[in-house]
Amino acid sequence: MPNHFHLQVYTKNDFDFVAYGHALKIMLSSYTRGINVQEGRTGSLFQQHTKKKILTNYGFVCFHYIHQNPMRTGLVSKMEDWPYCSFNNYFKGLHDTICNHNLACELLDLPIDPSEFYDLSYQVINYNGNGSTTDSFSS
């Protein structure tokens, strides 16, 4: 997305959320400083401050929301046209990426077969083909 990003991370039970939040803040601050120096600008790069949410029974919905977001906002007409997300990793069955394909399929009950994944991804939003949807997600 041009002004924000989504990142869904699986953590173990003993995960230190405070340390993770601090590390993420440092990483984003460093990234912002680097881009600002490169582009000769100042200020924030992202529209809002970083938010983190613990998803217990919401992972499936969040996963699909992340992939659908560029299409739902009109940046592309199909999810596979947005090169900056993991949709194509799952749709094309790519297993040599940063995404843990097998773990995501196991935890979120996603189909391993790429064509089944593709069909499911479009079924969960009632997409009508012209950039608008009739679903219960909020943008």
C-alpha positions in Angstrom: 0.0 0.0 0.0 1.4 3.5 -0.7 0.9 4.8 2.8 0.8 1.8 5.1 1.6 -1.9 5.3 0.2 -5.0 7.0 2.4 -7.7 8.5 0.9 -10.9 10.0 3.3 -12.8 12.2 2.9 -16.1 14.0 4.5 -16.2 17.5 5.0 -18.8 20.1 3.5 -18.7 23.5 6.5 -17.3 25.2 6.9 -14.4 22.7 8.1 -11.1 24.2 5.7 -8.6 22.7 7.3 -5.6 24.4 10.7 -6.4 22.9 9.2 -7.1 19.5 7.3 -3.7 19.6 10.6 -1.9 20.5 12.5 -3.7 17.8 9.9 -2.9 15.2 9.8 0.7 16.3 13.6 0.9 15.8 13.5 -0.8 12.4 10.8 1.5 11.1 12.5 4.6 12.5 15.8 3.6 10.8 13.9 2.9 7.6 12.2 6.3 7.7 15.5 8.1 8.4 17.2 6.3 5.4 14.4 7.1 3.0 14.3 10.7 4.2 18.0 11.1 3.7 17.8 9.5 0.3 14.8 11.6 -0.8 15.9 14.9 0.9 12.8 15.1 3.0 11.7 15.0 6.6 8.8 13.7 8.6 6.9 10.5 8.8 6.6 8.1 5.9 3.5 6.3 7.1 0.1 7.7 7.6 -0.5 6.3 11.1 1.6 5.1 14.0 2.3 1.4 14.1 -0.4 -0.7 15.6 -0.2 -4.3 16.7 -3.0 -6.6 17.5 -3.0 -10.1 18.9 -5.2 -12.3 16.7 -6.5 -15.4 18.3 -9.6 -16.4 16.2 -9.2 -13.7 13.6 -6.1 -14.9 11.7 -8.0 -16.3 8.6 -9.9 -13.1 8.1 -6.8 -10.9 8.6 -4.8 -13.1 6.2 -7.3 -12.6 3.4 -7.9 -8.9 4.3 -4.2 -8.2 3.8 -4.2 -9.8 0.4 -7.4 -8.1 -0.7 -6.5 -4.7 0.5 -4.8 -3.4 -2.7 -7.7 -4.6 -4.8 -10.4 -3.4 -2.5 -8.9 0.1 -2.5 -8.7 0.2 -6.3 -4.9 0.0 -6.7 -5.2 -3.2 -8.8 -8.1 -5.1 -10.3 -6.9 -8.5 -9.2 -5.0 -9.6 -6.1 -2.3 -11.3 -8.1 -1.5 -7.9 -9.8 -0.1 -6.4 -6.6 3.6 -7.4 -6.4 4.2 -6.2 -2.8 2.3 -8.9 -0.8 2.5 -12.6 -0.3 -0.7 -13.5 -2.3 1.4 -14.8 -5.3 3.6 -16.9 -3.0 0.5 -18.9 -2.0 -1.3 -18.6 -5.4 1.8 -19.8 -7.3 2.9 -22.3 -4.7 6.2 -20.6 -4.0 7.9 -22.2 -0.9 11.3 -20.4 -1.0 10.2 -17.1 0.3 10.0 -15.4 3.7 6.5 -16.8 4.1 6.1 -20.1 5.9 3.6 -21.5 3.4 3.1 -24.8 5.2 2.6 -23.3 8.6 0.1 -20.7 7.3 -1.9 -23.4 5.6 -1.9 -25.5 8.7 -2.7 -22.7 11.2 -5.3 -20.9 9.0 -6.8 -24.0 7.4 -5.8 -22.8 3.9 -5.7 -25.1 0.9 -2.2 -26.2 -0.1 -3.2 -26.5 -3.7 -2.6 -23.1 -5.4 -5.7 -23.2 -7.5 -7.9 -24.0 -4.5 -6.2 -21.2 -2.6 -6.9 -18.8 -5.4 -10.6 -19.8 -5.6 -11.0 -19.5 -1.8 -9.3 -16.1 -1.8 -11.9 -14.7 -4.2 -14.8 -16.5 -2.6 -14.4 -15.0 0.8 -15.1 -11.4 -0.4 -18.0 -11.6 -2.8 -16.0 -9.7 -5.3 -18.1 -8.4 -8.2 -15.2 -7.6 -10.6 -15.4 -3.8 -10.8 -13.4 -2.9 -7.7 -16.2 -3.0 -5.2 -17.1 -5.7 -2.7 -20.0 -6.6 -0.5 -18.3 -8.2 2.5 -18.0 -7.6 6.2 -14.4 -6.4 6.3 -13.6 -2.8 6.9 -10.8 -1.0 5.1 
